[in-house]
Amino acid sequence: MQSVKTKKRVLGAVQTVFLCVVAIFFLVPLYLTITNAFKESSAVMQAPMSLPIPPVFDGIKRILCNKSNNIFAMYRNSAILMLFAVPINIVVSSLASYYIARSRTRASRFLSVYFLAGLMVPYVIVYIPLSILIRLLGLSFSLPVLIFVFVSGGISFATFMYTNFIKSVPLELEEAAALDGAGKLFTFWTILFPLLKPCTATVVIFNGLSVWNDFMTPLLLGQVKTITVGIYTAIGPHSTDWSLVFGYLLFAMLPVIILFLLMQKQFIAGLTAGAAKG
């Protein structure tokens, strides 16, 4: 009995140490971003881990007053991409997942394998085929095209999440609605989809983060200045103004932190539900 208690204590201590190491691993970049955004570039190079005493707001002011790289225009472009791409992705992927989860046809099995295969394809290898396709279709590299590129890139993950979650919902709810004369589409949006809130929150956070944080896609395919592309503008060919770099990082990070704090309960519920029933 004593040996069992000892093993539990040792295991608990190991888990605590491991969680502390993981927390430090994720908190150090956050600490560096916040502290170095309020230093001069020379101070960042000399002592990146030191506290900004006194804080210097020169980098923040230069970012806010820069007309050639307007931070508010970058925010607008990033927000447009996220606010259009994520909802379209949710609508398309949830309907596709409903068909895959509730149908036993060859088409549903093919779609299931097709979307799973999409999770295994590195996104960077499709840039050249996508750019060729966009040119062949006669489309311009702009925000609307970029929105649909992000929608296509996030469908595989969202479909995987929704399919597993829908399979865990009792079929009797839909059968009862069918007895009352409700159609499949009406049943899905009014009865089933409200039950998918935890999964939807997880999809919103993951896909929203991928759109917000994406650097290569807006730069190469859309030629659109987003908040992440703004970070690149602070890096020169011969020298880098690190106070500006960390300032842009701070501006890019704040909406993400706010979004997670607002949706963390749904996010955790969606992950645990998917792990338990996927």
N, C-alpha and C positions, 0 to 999 in steps of 0.2 A: 504493500500500500504506500509506503514511504517512497519507494523507488518511482512509482507512478506519479506522485506529486512532484518529485524532483524533476522528472522528465517534462512534466507540464510547465514547470517554472523555467527550465532551460529553453524549452520551445517558445514560451512567451517572451523571454529575454531576446532570443534570436530574432523573432518576428519584430519586436520593438526596434532593435538595432537596424534591421533591414528597412523598415518603414522610415526611420530617421534618415538613413542614407539616401533613400529615394526622394524624401522631402527636400533634403539639402540639394540633391542633384537638380531638382526642378526650381527651387527657390533662388539658387545662385544667379541664373540668367535674369530673373526678375529683379533681384537686388542690383545687379550690374546696370541694367537698363534704367532703373529709377534714379540711382545715385549719379551715374555718369551723364545723364541728360541735363543735370544742373551743375556741370563743371565746364571749364575751358578745355579745349582740345589738348593742350599741353599737359594739364593736370590729369586727364584721362590716360595719357600715355605713361606718365610717371607713376601714378598710384591709382589703378583702376578699382581697387577694392576699398579705397578710403571713402569716408562720408563727405558729402559736399558742404564743407563748413568754411566760409559762408556759401550758401547756394548762389550760383550764377545763372541768370535767366537770359543771357545773351543768345544762346543757341535756340531757345524756345521762341524768342522775339524774332530772330532772323527767319525761322520757319514760318511763323505766322504772317510776316511782312513780305515774304518772297513772292513777287508777282509772276516771275517766269515759271516757278513750280508752286502753284497755288495749292496750299494744303486743303483748302475747302473744296476745290474742284476734284482733288484726289479722293477725298472723303465721299463726295457725291458719286464719282464713278464706281468706287468700291461698293457703296450702298446700293446703287442701281443694280449692279451685277448680283449682289447677294439677295436683294428684295425681289428680283424677278426670277433668278435661276433656281433658288431654293423652293419657292412655292410651286413652280412648274414641275420641278423634280418630284415633289411630294405627290402632286396629283397624278402624274404619269406612273410613277413607281408603285404607289399604293393600289391603283387600279390593276396594273400588271400583276402585282403580288396577289390580289384578290382572285384573279383568274387562275394563277398558278396554284394557289393553296386550295381552291375549291373545285378545280377541274381535274379530270383524270385522262385527258386526251393526249395525243402525241405532241400536239402543239404546245401544251402546257409543260410537258416534260422537256421538250426542246428549249423552250424559253428559260426554264429553270437552269439547265446546263449552260445555256448561252450567257445568262447574267452572271453565273458563278465563274465562268471563264473570263468575263470582263474584270473580275477582281484580281486575276493573276497577271493581267497585262500592265506593264509599267507605262504610265501615262506619257512619259517623255518620248517614247518611240513612235507615238502617233502624230507628233507635231508636223513632220514633213508630209505624210499623207493628208492630214487635215488642211494644211496650207495649199496643197495642190488641188484638193477638192473644192476649197473655197474659191480659188482662182478659176477653176473650170466652170463653176456655177455662176461666175460673173458677179460674185458678192464682194463687198468692200470689207476691209478689216476694221470693224467698228464694234460698238457696244452690243447691238442686237445679235450679231454673229457670235460674239464672245459669250453672250448669255446662253445660247443653244449649245455651244461647245461645253460650257460648264454643266448644263443639264445632262448632256450625254455622258460626261465624265463621272457624274455622281449617281446615275441610275442603278448601276450594278450593286453598290453598297446599300442603297436605300431599299431596293427590291429584296435583297438578302435579309435585311432586318424585318421588313414588313411581312414577308412570307412566313418566317418563323413565328412572328407574333400572331398573325391571323390564324395559323394552325392551332394555336392555344385557345382561341375563342370558341366557346361551344356552338356547334352547328344548329342547336335547337333554337337559338335566338332568331336566326334567319328563317328557319322553317315556320316559326310562329308568325313572323312578319309576312311570309308567303301565304299563309292561311288567311290572313287579313286582306289579301289582295295587293300587297306591296310588290313592286318590281325589284329586280336585282340591284339596279343602280340606286334607286331610292333607299333600299334596305342598307346598302353599303354606306351611303353618306349620312343617313339619319340614325342608324343603329350601330353599325360596326365601326365606322371611322371614329366616333367619339370615344370608343373604348381603346383606341390606339394612341391616346395622348402621350403616354411615356415613350413609346417607340417614335412617335413624330418628333418629340422634343430631342431625342437622341439623334435622329436624322438631321434636324435643323442645326444642331450644334456641330456635328461632324461635317456635314456638307457646307454649312455656313462658314466654318473655319477654313475649309479647303478653298472656298471661293475667296474669302477675305485675305488669306495668307499667300495665295498663289502669286508667284512672281514671274515665272517664265511664260505662262499662257498670255497674260495681258501684254507683256513686252513683245513676244514673238508673233502671236496670232492676231491680237486686237490692236496693237500699237496704241494702247490706251494707258494713260498715266493713272495708276491706282496708288493707294497709300504704300504698298510694298515697292512699287516702282520708284516712289519718292525716295525711299532709302537708298536706292541705287544712284540717284542723282547727287547724293552727298559724297559719293566715292569718286574721286578724281583719278586720272591716269597716272599721275605722279605722286599725289599726296591725298590724304583723306582727312576731312574735318570730323573727328570722332564725336564732338559735341553735337553736331548736326545729325550724325548717324544714329546716336542713341536718342536724340530728340524725336526723329521720325519713328524709331522703334517704339518709343513711349506712346506716341499718337496712334500707332497701329495696334498697340496692345490694349489700350484702355477699353475700346468697345467690346473686345473679346472677353475681358475680365468681367465687365458689366453683364454681358449676355450669359456667361456661365453662372454668375451669382444669382441672376433672376431665374434660371432654369435648372439649377443644380439638382433639385429634388426629382424632377421629371427625368433628367439625364441619368441619374443613378438608378432610378426605377426601371428605365428602359434597358439599361445594360444588364441589370440583374435578372430581369424577366427574360431577356434574350438568352442569357447564359443558362438559365434554369430550364427553358422550354425549347430552345433551339436545338 
